[in-house]
């Protein structure tokens, strides 16, 4: 997934959309997560709330 702004991410994916959370791009797979809120820009990162720990993550760690 390419780097998106919060506005682009929110337009493309609704709250509740499911993704695979990849803590590391070098390791394949990961737990399935669901977004709980809208993405927001925080400095140079775009973060979104998910339903498992660490709860707030960078959208670049999500894969569909």
DOLUMGU-89164 format. One line per 2 residues: number of its first residue (from 0); their letters; for each residue x, y, z of N, C-alpha, C, O. Coordinates in nm, 2 decimals, padded with zeros to 4 digits. Layout:
NUM) A) X,Y,Z,X,Y,Z,X,Y,Z,X,Y,Z | ...
# end
This chain:
0) XX) 00.09,-00.12,00.00,00.00,00.00,00.00,00.09,00.12,00.00,00.18,00.13,00.08 | 00.06,00.22,-00.09,00.14,00.34,-00.09,00.10,00.43,00.02,-00.01,00.42,00.08
2) XX) 00.18,00.53,00.05,00.16,00.63,00.15,00.04,00.71,00.11,00.04,00.78,00.01 | -00.07,00.71,00.19,-00.19,00.79,00.17,-00.20,00.90,00.28,-00.15,00.88,00.39
4) XX) -00.26,01.01,00.25,-00.30,01.10,00.35,-00.42,01.05,00.43,-00.49,00.96,00.38 | -00.45,01.11,00.54,-00.57,01.07,00.62,-00.69,01.08,00.53,-00.78,01.00,00.53
6) XX) -00.70,01.19,00.46,-00.82,01.22,00.38,-00.84,01.11,00.27,-00.95,01.06,00.25 | -00.73,01.08,00.21,-00.74,00.97,00.10,-00.78,00.84,00.16,-00.86,00.77,00.11
8) XX) -00.72,00.80,00.28,-00.74,00.68,00.34,-00.89,00.67,00.38,-00.96,00.57,00.36 | -00.94,00.78,00.44,-01.08,00.78,00.49,-01.18,00.77,00.37,-01.29,00.72,00.39
10) XX) -01.15,00.83,00.26,-01.23,00.82,00.14,-01.23,00.68,00.08,-01.34,00.63,00.03 | -01.12,00.61,00.09,-01.11,00.48,00.03,-01.16,00.37,00.12,-01.22,00.27,00.07
12) XX) -01.14,00.38,00.25,-01.18,00.27,00.34,-01.27,00.33,00.45,-01.23,00.43,00.52 | -01.38,00.27,00.47,-01.48,00.31,00.57,-01.43,00.25,00.71,-01.35,00.16,00.72
14) XX) -01.48,00.32,00.81,-01.45,00.27,00.95,-01.51,00.13,00.96,-01.62,00.11,00.92 | -01.44,00.04,01.02,-01.48,-00.10,01.03,-01.42,-00.19,00.92,-01.44,-00.31,00.92
16) XX) -01.34,-00.14,00.83,-01.28,-00.21,00.72,-01.17,-00.30,00.79,-01.11,-00.26,00.88 | -01.16,-00.42,00.73,-01.06,-00.52,00.79,-00.93,-00.52,00.71,-00.93,-00.50,00.58
18) XX) -00.82,-00.54,00.77,-00.69,-00.54,00.71,-00.61,-00.65,00.78,-00.65,-00.70,00.88 | -00.49,-00.68,00.73,-00.39,-00.76,00.79,-00.29,-00.67,00.85,-00.23,-00.58,00.77
20) XX) -00.26,-00.67,00.98,-00.16,-00.59,01.04,-00.03,-00.65,01.03,00.00,-00.76,01.09 | 00.07,-00.59,00.96,00.20,-00.64,00.95,00.30,-00.56,01.03,00.33,-00.44,00.99
22) XX) 00.35,-00.61,01.14,00.44,-00.53,01.22,00.57,-00.51,01.15,00.64,-00.40,01.17 | 00.61,-00.60,01.06,00.73,-00.59,00.98,00.70,-00.62,00.84,00.64,-00.72,00.81
24) XX) 00.75,-00.55,00.75,00.73,-00.57,00.60,00.81,-00.70,00.56,00.79,-00.75,00.45 | 00.91,-00.74,00.64,00.99,-00.85,00.60,00.93,-00.98,00.64,00.96,-01.09,00.58
26) XX) 00.83,-00.98,00.73,00.76,-01.10,00.77,00.62,-01.10,00.71,00.55,-01.00,00.71 | 00.58,-01.21,00.65,00.45,-01.22,00.58,00.34,-01.26,00.69,00.37,-01.32,00.79
28) XX) 00.22,-01.21,00.66,00.11,-01.24,00.75,00.10,-01.16,00.87,00.18,-01.07,00.89 | 00.00,-01.18,00.95,-00.02,-01.11,01.08,-00.16,-01.12,01.11,-00.24,-01.18,01.04
30) XX) -00.20,-01.06,01.23,-00.34,-01.07,01.27,-00.43,-00.99,01.19,-00.39,-00.88,01.13 | -00.56,-01.03,01.18,-00.66,-00.95,01.11,-00.71,-00.85,01.21,-00.74,-00.88,01.32
32) XX) -00.72,-00.72,01.16,-00.76,-00.61,01.25,-00.87,-00.54,01.18,-00.89,-00.54,01.05 | -00.95,-00.47,01.26,-01.06,-00.38,01.21,-01.04,-00.24,01.25,-01.00,-00.22,01.37
34) XX) -01.06,-00.14,01.17,-01.04,00.00,01.21,-01.16,00.04,01.29,-01.27,00.00,01.27 | -01.13,00.12,01.40,-01.24,00.16,01.49,-01.26,00.31,01.47,-01.36,00.36,01.53
36) XX) -01.18,00.38,01.40,-01.20,00.53,01.38,-01.15,00.57,01.25,-01.09,00.49,01.17 | -01.16,00.70,01.22,-01.11,00.76,01.10,-00.96,00.78,01.12,-00.91,00.81,01.23
38) XX) -00.89,00.78,01.01,-00.74,00.80,01.01,-00.72,00.95,01.03,-00.80,01.04,01.00 | -00.60,00.99,01.09,-00.57,01.13,01.11,-00.42,01.14,01.09,-00.34,01.06,01.11
40) XX) -00.38,01.26,01.04,-00.24,01.29,01.01,-00.18,01.34,01.14,-00.23,01.44,01.21 | -00.07,01.28,01.18,00.00,01.32,01.30,00.15,01.35,01.26,00.23,01.25,01.25
42) XX) 00.18,01.47,01.23,00.32,01.50,01.19,00.34,01.44,01.05,00.26,01.47,00.96 | 00.44,01.36,01.03,00.47,01.30,00.90,00.40,01.16,00.89,00.41,01.10,00.78
44) XX) 00.33,01.12,00.99,00.26,00.99,00.99,00.11,01.00,00.97,00.06,01.11,01.01 | 00.05,00.90,00.92,-00.10,00.89,00.92,-00.13,00.77,01.00,-00.09,00.66,00.97
46) XX) -00.21,00.79,01.11,-00.24,00.68,01.20,-00.39,00.66,01.20,-00.47,00.74,01.17 | -00.42,00.54,01.25,-00.56,00.50,01.26,-00.58,00.41,01.38,-00.48,00.34,01.42
48) XX) -00.69,00.41,01.44,-00.72,00.32,01.56,-00.77,00.19,01.51,-00.85,00.18,01.42 | -00.71,00.08,01.57,-00.76,-00.06,01.54,-00.80,-00.13,01.67,-00.79,-00.07,01.78
50) XX) -00.86,-00.25,01.65,-00.92,-00.32,01.76,-00.83,-00.41,01.84,-00.88,-00.48,01.93 | -00.70,-00.41,01.82,-00.61,-00.49,01.90,-00.49,-00.40,01.94,-00.47,-00.29,01.88
52) XX) -00.41,-00.44,02.04,-00.29,-00.37,02.08,-00.19,-00.36,01.96,-00.17,-00.47,01.90 | -00.13,-00.26,01.93,-00.11,-00.13,02.00,-00.21,-00.03,01.98,-00.19,00.09,02.02
54) XX) -00.33,-00.06,01.92,-00.44,00.03,01.91,-00.43,00.15,01.81,-00.52,00.17,01.74 | -00.32,00.22,01.82,-00.30,00.33,01.72,-00.18,00.29,01.64,-00.07,00.28,01.69
56) XX) -00.19,00.28,01.50,-00.08,00.24,01.42,-00.07,00.32,01.29,-00.17,00.39,01.26 | 00.04,00.32,01.23,00.07,00.39,01.11,-00.01,00.31,01.00,00.00,00.18,01.00
58) XX) -00.07,00.38,00.91,-00.15,00.30,00.80,-00.06,00.22,00.71,-00.11,00.13,00.64 | 00.07,00.25,00.70,00.16,00.18,00.62,00.18,00.04,00.67,00.24,-00.05,00.59
60) XX) 00.14,00.00,00.79,00.16,-00.13,00.84,00.03,-00.22,00.81,00.03,-00.33,00.85 | -00.06,-00.16,00.75,-00.19,-00.23,00.71,-00.17,-00.28,00.57,-00.12,-00.22,00.48
62) XX) -00.22,-00.41,00.55,-00.22,-00.47,00.42,-00.36,-00.53,00.40,-00.43,-00.57,00.49 | -00.41,-00.53,00.28,-00.54,-00.58,00.25,-00.54,-00.70,00.16,-00.64,-00.76,00.13
# end
